[in-house]
């Protein structure tokens, strides 16, 4: 396998998707066991769906909380955490995952682009999002104890914008001095703006890698593609960096 070279000038930006958590037992979105299989995306992961049937949305996210709460980071997460330990502020992780496994694996320089499954916020007032691991009983919609409005998962739904400061942090990291290496892991490259990071990295002269179990929609944009499971491939790439 080709080696991912990291030297004293290298700045490593890692982007992860659901594939990096698959070996921890968390379903991906678009695989055959896809999470969306039994729920039309629009109904359970969109502002319209929440307006239409907030109890269904909370049932979907309560199920995901139940499914993720006992999962542990796998070898792929641990390799990514080791890269942060070695590189410090020359490392940044942008994840599309909301399962919290990267922090559990030890990463701290993490941008959770799509929010976090175990965080809730009020859909009406601007109280700060708060940690919430509750699996709400089917048919219920929790209310804000400050304004009485509906609470919602602190997740970026389809049709919603990512936090501008999250995107800025990624762009800022990519454009700083040094030898940029962009490594995408376990993502189908189907959802923007994350799917476009590879193009930005290339425009900045970065070396771009994809580690994925299957070819990705934006796979053609990467200099290197290593096909395989992240839990197998990342420890090998780490060993040679
Ligand atoms: N190792 C590496 N890659 C894997 C593994 C594995 N063990 N298992 C699955 N994969 C790959 C699949 O081949 C697939 O290309 O991971 C990718 C997962 O793709 P998706 O299910 O589309 O997940 P993701 O790319 O994270 O989706 C992006 O879309 O549904 C929205 O907001 C949601 O964050 C999500 C976003």
Boltz pocket constraint, residues with backbone or C-beta under 6 A from the ligand:
constraints:
  - pocket:
      binder: B
      contacts: [[A, 16], [A, 17], [A, 18], [A, 19], [A, 20], [A, 22], [A, 23], [A, 28], [A, 29], [A, 30], [A, 31], [A, 96], [A, 97], [A, 114], [A, 156], [A, 185], [A, 186], [A, 187], [A, 188], [A, 189], [A, 190], [A, 191], [A, 211], [A, 212], [A, 213], [A, 214], [A, 215], [A, 216], [A, 228], [A, 229], [A, 230], [A, 231]]
      max_distance: 6.0
